[in-house]
């Protein structure tokens, strides 16, 4: 853990701060963040790192999945899912429980990458 702590840092962001970041980014950039991305952006902006230090935030969510958060941010943006995801909320949920084993996870991913 000491090695990991020397390489990485972490922070937490409240729901209110997340919604405030969604609203702020929309006002400043007209870019609609999903809550996951908003957390990363909020932490990056408040990291205290010098401006020349690059910070990368990643997220895999789409704002359309979080209409309540978008409304809580004070925005009334109508957000539609991309065409290839329009049926997302009707799709059957798929879950696989895997052992805590890297080879098993890699094999599962290789077998299901295009499933």
C-alpha positions in Angstrom: 0.0 0.0 0.0 2.9 2.4 0.7 4.1 2.0 -2.9 0.6 2.5 -4.3 0.1 5.6 -2.1 3.4 7.0 -3.4 2.2 6.7 -7.0 -1.5 7.5 -6.7 -3.8 9.9 -4.8 -7.5 9.8 -4.2 -10.2 12.2 -3.1 -13.9 12.0 -2.5 -16.6 14.4 -3.9 -20.0 14.8 -2.4 -23.2 14.6 -4.5 -23.6 18.3 -4.2 -20.1 19.0 -5.4 -20.6 16.6 -8.3 -23.8 18.4 -9.4 -22.1 21.7 -9.0 -19.3 20.5 -11.3 -21.8 19.3 -13.9 -23.4 22.7 -13.9 -20.1 24.6 -13.9 -18.7 22.7 -16.8 -21.9 23.2 -18.7 -21.9 26.9 -18.1 -18.2 27.3 -19.0 -17.8 24.8 -21.8 -21.3 23.7 -22.9 -20.1 20.2 -22.3 -22.5 17.9 -20.3 -20.6 15.7 -17.9 -22.0 12.5 -16.5 -21.6 12.2 -12.7 -18.5 9.9 -13.0 -16.7 12.3 -15.2 -17.7 15.3 -13.0 -16.1 13.7 -10.0 -12.9 13.2 -11.9 -12.9 16.8 -13.2 -13.7 18.2 -9.8 -10.8 16.3 -8.2 -8.4 17.2 -11.0 -9.3 20.9 -10.8 -8.9 20.9 -7.0 -5.8 18.7 -6.9 -3.4 21.5 -6.2 -1.0 20.3 -8.9 0.9 22.8 -10.9 -0.8 23.7 -14.2 2.0 22.1 -16.2 1.3 18.6 -14.6 -1.1 16.7 -16.9 -4.1 15.2 -15.3 -6.3 12.7 -17.1 -9.8 11.8 -16.0 -11.7 8.9 -17.6 -15.3 7.8 -17.4 -17.4 5.2 -19.2 -20.8 6.6 -18.5 -23.1 8.8 -20.6 -25.0 11.7 -19.1 -28.3 10.3 -20.4 -28.0 7.5 -17.9 -28.3 10.0 -15.0 -31.3 12.3 -15.7 -31.8 12.9 -11.9 -28.2 14.1 -11.5 -28.6 16.4 -14.6 -31.7 17.9 -13.0 -30.1 18.2 -9.6 -27.3 20.2 -11.3 -30.0 22.7 -12.2 -29.9 21.9 -15.9 -32.9 21.0 -18.0 -31.0 19.6 -20.9 -32.8 16.9 -22.8 -30.1 14.2 -23.1 -30.7 11.3 -25.5 -28.6 8.2 -25.5 -26.6 7.6 -28.7 -28.4 5.6 -31.3 -26.6 2.4 -30.6 -27.6 2.6 -26.9 -31.2 3.8 -27.3 -32.5 0.5 -25.9 -30.1 0.4 -23.0 -32.8 0.5 -20.3 -34.7 -2.3 -21.9 -31.7 -4.6 -22.4 -31.3 -7.7 -20.3 -28.7 -7.2 -17.6 -25.8 -9.6 -17.8 -23.6 -10.4 -14.8 -20.7 -12.9 -14.4 -19.1 -13.6 -11.1 -15.4 -14.5 -11.5 -12.8 -15.8 -9.2 -10.1 -13.5 -7.9 -7.7 -14.8 -10.5 -6.1 -12.7 -13.3 -6.0 -15.5 -15.8 -9.7 -16.3 -15.3 -10.6 -12.6 -15.8 -8.4 -12.4 -18.9 -9.9 -15.6 -20.3 -13.4 -14.3 -19.7 -12.6 -11.0 -21.4 -11.1 -12.7 -24.4 -14.1 -15.1 -24.7 -16.7 -12.3 -24.4 -15.1 -9.2 -26.0 -17.6 -9.2 -28.9 -20.5 -10.8 -27.0 
